[in-house]
Amino acid sequence: MDYFLYICMVNKKRELVLFKDYFREFYREQSLKVQKKILWTLKIVEEVDRIPEIYFKHLENTDGIYEIRVQFGGNIFRIFCFFDNDSIVVVGHGFQKKTQKTPTNEIERIEKIKKEYYEEKKFNKS
């Protein structure tokens, strides 16, 4: 199922914005069952007032970076995101988590994506 068909849901508390192809590339690499679980989790992020930490958590020692947490079978996936305002969640990239600690290179990547997002937003306003 394509995410754009899914995004037409009602009763949203938040709007998810996919910035460039960072998330899409990750999503397309996953099996159909994992894709369905990812979409189910994104729906929770969009529709639930207070998202349980099992699905959505602020990354410690970061400036407003969050992870959308997806677990399927024995696999753990993380999708990094950040807020543009109170109700817009900008979805960056995802990866399969294989260690207890979140890899530094993945955090650095979302920080670069966030910077790129705000630079483009500022440029487009001019």
NORDAVEN-V359638 format. One record per run of one state. SS is the DSSP state (a for helix, b for strand, c for the rest). FROM is the first residue (numbers start at 1). LEN is the number of residues. If there is no record, write none. Layout:
{{SS & FROM & LEN} {SS & FROM & LEN}}
//
This chain:
{{c & 1 & 2} {a & 3 & 4} {c & 7 & 8} {b & 15 & 4} {c & 19 & 3} {a & 22 & 7} {c & 29 & 3} {a & 32 & 16} {c & 48 & 8} {b & 56 & 3} {c & 59 & 7} {b & 66 & 7} {c & 73 & 2} {b & 75 & 11} {c & 86 & 2} {b & 88 & 10} {c & 98 & 6} {a & 104 & 22} {c & 126 & 1}}
//
